[in-house]
């Protein structure tokens, strides 16, 4: 064991956990890291999500006398956790109800209610609710829950939605506590609608909207797929970060539902059910921005629905988001952007690949990260909508690749001409009449060993290339073939002529050259396949044109 190994070390902690430990905001921890050279260096994680040794952090906090005074907000959160345990959604709902109508729910208790009202008076109702919501989000991220959208997902959706006018109508059919729905557009003006299967979350979303002035907003509880409470609603924008990988989304109950105009999703494709549900709620020209697992872009089960999205010109854009965007899990996610046709005909799908970008970096794609793909190019046997697969082709230098392949083919042809051995005439077929010996006898005598199935000479009186060359001859191949036509790789029954070592070496040199010729021709065949496939692709997609003369 290394001297610095710590077999019983505590788990590493995040910057958010340091903030909770010290009773400060995450921004304060970021400032400490920038301003104090002696702040503990990361002990793990990555550049965008570093992890720290808790012992080193505690020692630094004690030395700097940071976090000695616990904030009132932290004390309130601790009191709420004591009263509600892990049911932090109910805690948020209770605080929101108190801040909205001044009546404390039974579980809140008079002391906690007094803390809430005093803090709200010292700051603001919306500011207090936002601070408690941030702590709730930290908790859900720490346990890996997918019940809320991550801040990075929300930032990405806002970026690709773009400006939202104050006259717009917005729907989120799986709104959770409302973080995504309430983040879009100006505070006042847009009409927002939400639905959430968790009753407490739906209540939190509705009350948060009122406290933050984001009105009008109405949030209803219920299962959007099985019991759509907004069945007749059509809006300008639908956003959704649906629950992932839910096998029981109600397929058997909903087989005849009119929402599946692109095809009935399979049991394993709940995301495509949510996608069509969202699309069904759009007006002509309306937009859908949906968070999707990357696997939905290529899974076989969803091929027909993907094809309909493309064929009808509904799919406008697919954005592969940076790794780590969905912090509740490590799976890559994409944004699918749909537009309900309003008379205009889409000719391409915009593909954006940000997978190599930093999760907190700029979201505007660079030239090499975006391409407009013609619809016809997507409608093949797989209908793969993975952006990276199309961007790679779009940025490909077909002419340079084709020229390089031609040069390699010419070089291999030149090499082939030099490899073919010069042979002299013999006495005629069947005239190599000399004593022979079996490979089995040579093996028993210790003159031949088999390495990975290949015979090799271990005697100065037997040339390995001579041995292998005769074993590959037609006569020995026939001996290694059974009556049923099955080729046996066991060559011990094969025989080789008994010739002097100098003669063996002449034969071995010729056999070795033939082996190199076979290797060269296989390489030639591979290069020919690559060149012809590349040429056909380039000629048919416009990247290459036939030359007027010999290039």
C-alpha positions as CSV (number, residue, x, y, z in Angstrom):
1,X,0.0,0.0,0.0
2,X,1.2,3.5,-0.9
3,X,2.2,5.8,2.0
4,X,-0.5,8.3,1.2
5,X,-3.3,5.7,0.8
6,X,-6.3,6.2,3.0
7,X,-8.3,2.9,3.2
8,X,-10.9,4.4,5.6
9,X,-11.2,7.8,4.1
10,X,-14.5,9.6,4.0
11,X,-16.2,10.0,0.6
12,X,-15.2,13.1,-1.4
13,X,-17.6,16.0,-1.4
14,X,-18.8,18.5,-3.9
15,X,-18.7,22.3,-3.8
16,X,-22.5,22.4,-3.1
17,X,-21.9,20.1,-0.1
18,X,-19.1,22.4,1.2
19,X,-21.6,25.3,0.9
20,X,-24.1,23.3,3.0
21,X,-21.4,22.4,5.5
22,X,-20.4,26.0,5.9
23,X,-23.9,27.4,5.8
24,X,-23.1,29.6,2.8
25,X,-24.1,29.8,-0.9
26,X,-22.4,27.9,-3.6
27,X,-21.2,31.2,-5.0
28,X,-19.4,31.9,-1.8
29,X,-17.5,28.6,-2.1
30,X,-16.5,29.5,-5.7
31,X,-15.2,32.8,-4.5
32,X,-13.1,31.1,-1.8
33,X,-11.5,28.9,-4.4
34,X,-10.6,31.8,-6.6
35,X,-9.4,34.2,-3.9
36,X,-7.6,31.8,-1.5
37,X,-4.5,30.1,-2.8
38,X,-4.5,27.7,0.2
39,X,-8.0,26.4,-0.5
40,X,-7.8,22.6,-0.7
41,X,-7.1,21.4,-4.2
42,X,-9.6,19.0,-5.8
43,X,-9.0,15.3,-4.9
44,X,-11.2,13.9,-7.6
45,X,-13.9,14.6,-10.2
46,X,-13.4,16.7,-13.3
47,X,-12.7,20.3,-14.2
48,X,-16.5,21.1,-14.2
49,X,-17.4,19.1,-11.1
50,X,-14.5,18.8,-8.8
51,X,-14.6,16.7,-5.6
52,X,-12.8,17.6,-2.3
53,X,-11.4,15.8,0.7
54,X,-13.8,16.5,3.6
55,X,-11.0,16.4,6.2
56,X,-8.9,19.0,4.3
57,X,-12.0,21.2,3.8
58,X,-13.0,21.1,7.5
59,X,-9.4,21.9,8.5
60,X,-9.4,24.9,6.1
61,X,-12.8,26.1,7.3
62,X,-11.6,25.9,10.9
63,X,-8.4,27.8,10.2
64,X,-10.1,30.5,8.2
65,X,-13.0,30.6,10.7
66,X,-15.4,30.2,7.8
67,X,-19.0,29.0,8.3
68,X,-18.9,29.4,12.1
69,X,-22.3,31.2,12.0
70,X,-25.1,29.1,10.5
71,X,-27.4,31.2,8.4
72,X,-31.1,31.6,9.2
73,X,-31.9,29.9,5.8
74,X,-29.9,26.8,6.8
75,X,-31.6,26.7,10.2
76,X,-35.0,26.8,8.5
77,X,-34.0,24.0,6.1
78,X,-32.8,21.9,8.9
79,X,-36.0,22.5,10.8
80,X,-38.1,21.5,7.7
81,X,-36.0,18.3,7.3
82,X,-36.7,17.5,11.0
83,X,-40.4,18.0,10.5
84,X,-40.9,16.4,7.1
85,X,-37.9,14.0,6.9
86,X,-37.1,13.0,3.3
87,X,-40.5,14.3,2.1
88,X,-39.0,17.6,1.1
89,X,-41.6,18.2,-1.7
90,X,-44.3,18.4,1.0
91,X,-42.0,20.8,3.0
92,X,-41.7,23.1,0.0
93,X,-45.5,22.9,-0.6
94,X,-46.2,23.8,3.1
95,X,-43.9,26.8,3.0
96,X,-45.4,28.0,-0.3
97,X,-48.9,27.7,1.1
98,X,-47.9,29.7,4.1
99,X,-46.3,32.4,2.0
100,X,-49.3,32.5,-0.3
101,X,-52.2,32.7,2.1
102,X,-50.6,33.2,5.5
103,X,-52.2,30.0,6.9
104,X,-49.6,27.5,8.2
105,X,-50.4,23.8,7.3
106,X,-50.6,21.4,10.3
107,X,-47.2,19.7,9.8
108,X,-45.4,23.0,9.6
109,X,-45.7,23.9,13.3
110,X,-45.9,27.4,14.8
111,X,-42.1,27.7,15.4
112,X,-41.2,26.8,11.9
113,X,-44.0,29.0,10.5
114,X,-42.6,31.9,12.5
115,X,-39.2,31.3,11.1
116,X,-40.6,31.3,7.5
117,X,-42.5,34.6,8.0
118,X,-39.5,36.3,9.6
119,X,-37.2,35.3,6.8
120,X,-39.7,36.3,4.2
121,X,-40.0,39.7,5.8
122,X,-36.2,40.1,5.9
123,X,-35.8,39.1,2.3
124,X,-38.8,38.5,0.1
125,X,-41.3,35.7,-0.3
126,X,-40.0,34.8,-3.8
127,X,-36.4,35.1,-2.6
128,X,-37.0,32.7,0.3
129,X,-38.9,30.2,-1.9
130,X,-36.1,30.3,-4.5
131,X,-33.5,29.7,-1.8
132,X,-35.4,26.7,-0.4
133,X,-36.0,25.3,-3.9
134,X,-32.3,25.5,-4.6
135,X,-31.6,23.4,-1.5
136,X,-34.3,20.9,-2.6
137,X,-32.6,20.7,-6.0
138,X,-29.2,20.1,-4.4
139,X,-30.7,17.2,-2.4
140,X,-32.3,15.6,-5.5
141,X,-29.0,15.9,-7.4
142,X,-27.1,14.3,-4.6
143,X,-29.3,11.2,-4.5
144,X,-29.4,11.0,-8.3
145,X,-33.2,11.6,-8.6
146,X,-34.7,12.3,-12.0
147,X,-37.8,14.0,-10.6
148,X,-36.6,17.5,-11.4
149,X,-34.8,19.0,-14.4
150,X,-31.2,19.9,-13.8
151,X,-30.1,23.6,-14.1
152,X,-28.0,22.6,-17.1
153,X,-31.0,21.1,-18.9
154,X,-33.1,24.2,-18.2
155,X,-30.3,26.4,-19.5
156,X,-30.0,24.4,-22.7
157,X,-33.8,24.4,-23.3
158,X,-34.0,28.2,-22.7
159,X,-31.1,28.7,-25.2
160,X,-32.6,26.7,-28.0
161,X,-36.2,27.9,-27.4
162,X,-34.9,31.4,-27.9
163,X,-37.0,34.6,-27.1
164,X,-40.6,33.9,-26.0
165,X,-43.0,36.8,-26.6
166,X,-45.3,37.9,-23.7
167,X,-48.3,36.8,-25.8
168,X,-47.2,33.2,-26.1
169,X,-48.8,30.2,-24.5
170,X,-46.6,27.5,-23.0
171,X,-47.3,24.0,-21.8
172,X,-45.2,21.6,-19.8
173,X,-47.0,18.2,-19.4
174,X,-44.5,16.8,-16.9
175,X,-43.6,20.0,-15.1
176,X,-42.4,18.7,-11.7
177,X,-42.0,21.7,-9.4
178,X,-42.2,24.1,-12.4
179,X,-38.5,24.9,-12.8
180,X,-38.5,24.5,-16.6
181,X,-42.0,25.9,-17.2
182,X,-41.3,29.0,-15.1
183,X,-37.9,29.7,-16.6
184,X,-39.2,30.6,-20.1
185,X,-40.2,34.0,-21.3
186,X,-40.7,37.2,-19.4
187,X,-42.1,36.9,-15.8
188,X,-45.5,38.4,-16.7
189,X,-47.3,38.0,-20.0
190,X,-47.0,34.4,-21.3
191,X,-49.9,32.1,-20.3
192,X,-48.4,29.0,-18.7
193,X,-50.0,25.6,-18.3
194,X,-48.6,22.6,-16.5
195,X,-49.5,19.1,-15.5
196,X,-47.7,16.9,-13.0
197,X,-48.5,13.4,-11.7
198,X,-47.2,14.1,-8.2
199,X,-49.9,16.2,-6.4
200,X,-47.4,17.9,-4.1
201,X,-45.1,18.9,-6.9
202,X,-48.0,20.3,-8.9
203,X,-49.0,22.4,-6.0
204,X,-45.4,23.7,-5.5
205,X,-45.2,24.6,-9.2
206,X,-48.6,26.5,-9.1
207,X,-47.7,28.4,-5.8
208,X,-44.2,29.2,-7.0
209,X,-45.7,30.8,-10.1
210,X,-47.8,33.1,-8.0
211,X,-45.0,34.0,-5.6
212,X,-42.6,34.9,-8.4
213,X,-45.2,36.9,-10.4
214,X,-45.2,34.5,-13.3
215,X,-48.8,34.8,-14.1
216,X,-51.1,33.7,-15.5
217,X,-50.1,30.1,-14.7
218,X,-52.3,27.1,-14.0
219,X,-50.9,23.7,-13.0
220,X,-53.0,20.6,-12.7
221,X,-52.2,17.2,-11.2
222,X,-52.6,13.9,-13.1
223,X,-50.9,11.5,-15.5
224,X,-50.6,13.4,-18.7
225,X,-50.5,10.3,-20.9
226,X,-53.4,8.4,-19.3
227,X,-55.5,11.4,-18.1
228,X,-54.7,14.5,-20.1
229,X,-56.4,17.4,-18.2
230,X,-55.5,19.8,-21.1
231,X,-57.0,17.6,-23.8
232,X,-58.4,20.5,-25.9
233,X,-55.5,22.8,-25.3
234,X,-53.3,24.0,-28.2
235,X,-50.3,26.2,-27.5
236,X,-47.4,28.0,-29.2
237,X,-44.7,26.2,-27.3
238,X,-44.5,22.8,-25.5
239,X,-41.4,22.0,-23.4
240,X,-40.9,18.8,-21.6
241,X,-38.3,16.8,-19.7
242,X,-40.3,13.6,-19.5
243,X,-39.7,10.8,-16.9
244,X,-37.1,8.5,-18.5
245,X,-37.5,4.7,-19.2
246,X,-41.0,4.2,-17.8
247,X,-42.0,0.8,-19.2
248,X,-45.7,1.1,-18.0
249,X,-46.8,4.3,-19.7
250,X,-50.2,3.0,-20.6
251,X,-49.7,1.6,-24.1
252,X,-52.4,-1.1,-23.8
253,X,-55.0,1.4,-22.5
254,X,-54.1,4.0,-25.2
255,X,-53.8,1.9,-28.4
256,X,-56.6,3.8,-30.1
257,X,-55.6,7.3,-28.9
258,X,-55.7,10.0,-31.6
259,X,-52.4,11.4,-30.4
260,X,-50.4,8.7,-32.1
261,X,-50.6,10.2,-35.6
262,X,-47.0,9.2,-36.3
263,X,-47.4,5.6,-35.1
264,X,-48.1,3.8,-31.9
265,X,-45.0,3.8,-29.7
266,X,-43.7,0.5,-28.4
267,X,-43.8,-0.4,-24.7
268,X,-40.1,0.5,-24.5
269,X,-40.5,3.9,-26.2
270,X,-42.3,6.0,-23.6
271,X,-40.3,9.0,-24.8
272,X,-41.9,8.8,-28.2
273,X,-45.3,8.7,-26.5
274,X,-44.4,11.9,-24.6
275,X,-43.1,13.4,-27.9
276,X,-46.4,12.8,-29.7
277,X,-48.4,14.0,-26.7
278,X,-46.5,17.3,-26.8
279,X,-46.9,17.6,-30.5
280,X,-50.6,17.0,-30.3
281,X,-50.9,20.2,-28.2
282,X,-49.3,22.6,-30.7
283,X,-51.0,25.1,-33.0
284,X,-49.9,25.3,-36.7
285,X,-46.4,26.8,-36.5
286,X,-46.1,25.8,-32.8
287,X,-42.9,24.4,-31.5
288,X,-42.0,21.4,-29.2
289,X,-38.7,21.3,-27.4
290,X,-38.3,17.9,-25.8
291,X,-35.4,16.4,-23.7
292,X,-34.7,12.9,-25.0
293,X,-32.2,10.1,-24.2
294,X,-29.7,9.8,-26.9
295,X,-30.6,6.1,-27.6
296,X,-34.1,7.2,-28.9
297,X,-32.3,8.6,-32.0
298,X,-31.3,5.2,-33.2
299,X,-33.2,2.4,-31.4
300,X,-34.9,0.0,-33.9
301,X,-38.2,0.1,-32.1
302,X,-38.7,3.8,-32.9
303,X,-37.6,3.8,-36.5
304,X,-41.0,4.1,-38.1
305,X,-42.0,7.1,-35.9
306,X,-38.7,8.8,-36.6
307,X,-39.2,8.3,-40.3
308,X,-42.6,9.9,-40.1
309,X,-41.2,12.9,-38.2
310,X,-38.6,13.4,-41.0
311,X,-40.9,12.6,-43.9
312,X,-43.6,15.1,-42.9
313,X,-41.1,17.8,-42.2
314,X,-42.0,18.0,-38.5
315,X,-38.5,17.5,-37.1
316,X,-36.6,20.8,-37.2
317,X,-33.5,20.2,-35.1
318,X,-31.7,17.6,-33.0
319,X,-29.1,18.8,-30.5
320,X,-26.8,16.4,-28.7
321,X,-26.0,18.2,-25.4
322,X,-22.7,18.1,-23.6
323,X,-21.9,15.1,-21.4
324,X,-23.0,15.8,-17.8
325,X,-25.9,18.0,-18.7
326,X,-28.4,15.7,-17.0
327,X,-26.7,15.6,-13.6
328,X,-29.1,13.1,-12.1
329,X,-27.5,10.3,-14.3
330,X,-24.6,9.8,-16.7
331,X,-26.7,9.1,-19.8
332,X,-26.3,11.5,-22.7
333,X,-29.3,13.5,-23.6
334,X,-30.5,15.4,-26.7
335,X,-33.0,18.1,-27.5
336,X,-35.5,17.3,-30.2
337,X,-37.2,20.4,-31.7
338,X,-40.4,19.9,-33.6
339,X,-42.5,22.4,-35.5
340,X,-46.1,21.8,-36.6
341,X,-46.2,22.6,-40.4
342,X,-48.2,25.7,-41.3
343,X,-47.8,25.6,-45.0
344,X,-44.1,25.9,-45.3
345,X,-42.1,22.8,-46.3
346,X,-39.0,21.9,-44.4
347,X,-36.2,20.5,-46.6
348,X,-33.5,19.8,-44.0
349,X,-33.0,18.9,-40.3
350,X,-30.5,20.9,-38.4
351,X,-28.0,18.6,-36.5
352,X,-26.0,20.1,-33.7
353,X,-23.3,18.0,-31.8
354,X,-22.2,19.6,-28.5
355,X,-21.1,16.3,-26.9
356,X,-17.4,17.4,-26.8
357,X,-18.3,20.8,-25.2
358,X,-18.1,21.6,-21.5
359,X,-21.5,21.3,-19.8
360,X,-21.3,24.8,-18.5
361,X,-19.7,26.3,-21.6
362,X,-21.3,28.2,-24.5
363,X,-24.2,26.5,-26.2
364,X,-23.9,28.3,-29.6
365,X,-22.4,25.6,-31.9
366,X,-19.2,26.2,-33.8
367,X,-19.1,25.6,-37.6
368,X,-17.7,22.1,-37.2
369,X,-20.6,21.2,-34.7
370,X,-23.6,21.9,-36.9
371,X,-24.9,20.8,-40.3
372,X,-28.2,21.0,-42.3
373,X,-29.0,17.4,-43.4
374,X,-31.4,16.9,-46.3
375,X,-34.5,14.9,-45.4
376,X,-33.8,12.3,-48.0
377,X,-30.4,11.5,-46.4
378,X,-32.1,10.6,-43.1
379,X,-34.7,8.3,-44.7
380,X,-32.6,5.1,-44.9
381,X,-33.0,1.7,-43.3
382,X,-32.1,3.0,-39.8
383,X,-33.3,6.6,-39.7
384,X,-30.5,7.4,-37.3
385,X,-30.9,10.9,-35.9
386,X,-27.7,11.0,-33.9
387,X,-26.1,14.4,-34.8
388,X,-22.5,13.2,-34.6
389,X,-23.0,10.6,-37.3
390,X,-24.2,13.2,-39.8
391,X,-21.8,16.0,-38.8
392,X,-18.8,13.8,-39.4
393,X,-19.9,13.1,-43.0
394,X,-20.7,16.8,-43.7
395,X,-17.2,17.9,-42.6
396,X,-15.5,15.1,-44.5
397,X,-12.9,16.1,-47.2
398,X,-14.0,13.5,-49.8
399,X,-11.5,14.6,-52.4
400,X,-8.6,14.4,-50.1
401,X,-9.6,11.0,-48.8
402,X,-10.2,9.7,-52.4
403,X,-6.9,11.0,-53.6
404,X,-5.1,9.4,-50.7
405,X,-6.8,6.1,-51.4
406,X,-5.8,6.2,-55.1
407,X,-2.2,6.9,-54.1
408,X,-2.2,3.9,-51.8
409,X,-3.8,1.7,-54.5
410,X,-1.1,2.7,-57.0
411,X,1.6,2.0,-54.4
412,X,0.2,-1.4,-53.6
413,X,0.1,-2.3,-57.3
414,X,3.8,-1.2,-57.7
415,X,4.7,-3.4,-54.6
416,X,2.7,-6.3,-56.0
417,X,4.7,-6.2,-59.2
418,X,7.9,-6.4,-57.3
419,X,6.7,-9.2,-55.0
420,X,5.7,-11.8,-57.5
421,X,8.7,-14.2,-57.6
422,X,10.5,-15.0,-60.9
423,X,10.1,-18.8,-61.5
424,X,12.0,-21.1,-63.9
425,X,10.3,-24.0,-65.8
426,X,10.2,-27.4,-64.1
427,X,10.1,-30.9,-65.5
428,X,6.3,-30.8,-65.6
429,X,3.4,-31.6,-63.2
430,X,3.9,-34.7,-61.1
431,X,7.7,-34.9,-61.7
432,X,8.7,-33.9,-58.1
433,X,9.2,-37.5,-57.3
434,X,11.3,-37.8,-54.2
435,X,11.0,-39.4,-50.7
436,X,8.7,-37.5,-48.3
437,X,8.1,-37.4,-44.6
438,X,5.0,-36.7,-42.6
439,X,4.6,-33.7,-40.4
440,X,3.6,-36.1,-37.6
441,X,7.0,-37.9,-37.8
442,X,8.8,-34.5,-37.9
443,X,6.9,-33.5,-34.8
444,X,7.6,-36.7,-32.9
445,X,11.3,-36.3,-33.8
446,X,11.3,-32.8,-32.2
447,X,12.1,-31.1,-35.5
448,X,8.7,-29.3,-35.7
449,X,6.6,-27.6,-33.1
450,X,3.1,-26.0,-33.4
451,X,2.6,-22.5,-32.2
452,X,-1.0,-21.3,-32.3
453,X,-1.8,-24.0,-34.8
454,X,1.0,-23.1,-37.2
455,X,4.0,-25.5,-37.7
456,X,7.4,-24.1,-37.2
457,X,10.8,-25.7,-37.7
458,X,13.1,-26.0,-34.7
459,X,15.9,-27.7,-36.7
460,X,18.7,-26.2,-38.8
461,X,18.0,-28.9,-41.4
462,X,14.4,-27.8,-42.1
463,X,13.3,-24.4,-43.4
464,X,10.0,-23.1,-41.9
465,X,8.8,-21.3,-45.1
466,X,9.6,-24.4,-47.2
467,X,7.5,-26.5,-44.7
468,X,4.5,-24.2,-44.6
469,X,4.6,-23.7,-48.4
470,X,4.3,-27.4,-49.1
471,X,1.6,-27.8,-46.5
472,X,-0.4,-25.2,-48.3
473,X,-0.1,-27.1,-51.6
474,X,-3.2,-28.8,-53.2
475,X,-2.0,-32.3,-52.4
476,X,-1.7,-31.6,-48.7
477,X,-5.0,-29.6,-48.6
478,X,-6.8,-32.7,-50.0
479,X,-5.3,-34.8,-47.2
480,X,-6.6,-32.2,-44.7
481,X,-10.2,-32.3,-46.1
482,X,-12.7,-34.9,-44.9
483,X,-15.1,-36.8,-47.1
484,X,-17.9,-34.3,-46.1
485,X,-15.8,-31.4,-47.5
486,X,-14.8,-30.0,-44.1
487,X,-11.3,-28.6,-44.0
488,X,-9.3,-29.7,-41.0
489,X,-6.5,-27.5,-39.7
490,X,-4.6,-30.4,-38.3
491,X,-1.7,-30.9,-40.7
492,X,0.0,-33.8,-38.9
493,X,-1.0,-36.1,-41.7
494,X,0.5,-33.9,-44.4
495,X,3.8,-34.8,-46.1
496,X,6.7,-32.7,-47.3
497,X,9.5,-33.8,-49.7
498,X,12.9,-34.7,-48.3
499,X,15.2,-32.2,-50.0
500,X,18.5,-30.6,-49.0
501,X,18.5,-27.5,-46.9
502,X,19.8,-25.2,-49.6
503,X,17.1,-26.4,-52.0
504,X,14.6,-26.0,-49.2
505,X,15.7,-22.3,-48.8
506,X,15.1,-21.6,-52.5
507,X,11.6,-23.0,-52.3
508,X,11.1,-21.2,-49.0
509,X,12.0,-17.8,-50.5
510,X,9.5,-18.3,-53.3
511,X,6.7,-19.5,-50.9
512,X,7.5,-16.5,-48.7
513,X,7.1,-14.1,-51.6
514,X,3.8,-15.7,-52.5
515,X,2.6,-15.2,-48.9
516,X,3.5,-11.5,-49.2
517,X,1.6,-11.3,-52.5
518,X,-1.5,-12.7,-50.8
519,X,-1.2,-10.2,-48.0
520,X,-0.8,-7.4,-50.6
521,X,-3.8,-8.5,-52.6
522,X,-5.9,-8.5,-49.5
523,X,-4.8,-5.0,-48.7
524,X,-5.5,-4.0,-52.3
525,X,-9.1,-5.5,-52.0
526,X,-9.7,-3.5,-48.9
527,X,-8.4,-0.3,-50.4
528,X,-10.5,-0.9,-53.5
529,X,-13.6,-1.3,-51.4
530,X,-12.9,1.9,-49.5
531,X,-12.2,3.9,-52.6
532,X,-15.3,2.7,-54.6
533,X,-17.6,3.2,-51.6
534,X,-16.2,6.7,-50.9
535,X,-16.4,7.6,-54.6
536,X,-20.1,6.4,-54.9
537,X,-21.0,8.3,-51.7
538,X,-19.3,11.5,-52.9
539,X,-20.7,11.3,-56.4
540,X,-24.3,10.8,-55.1
541,X,-24.3,13.4,-52.3
542,X,-22.6,16.2,-54.4
543,X,-19.2,16.1,-52.6
544,X,-17.5,14.8,-55.8
545,X,-17.9,15.4,-59.5
546,X,-16.6,13.3,-62.4
547,X,-13.3,14.7,-63.7
548,X,-13.2,15.8,-67.3
549,X,-9.8,14.3,-67.7
550,X,-7.6,11.7,-66.0
551,X,-6.6,13.1,-62.5
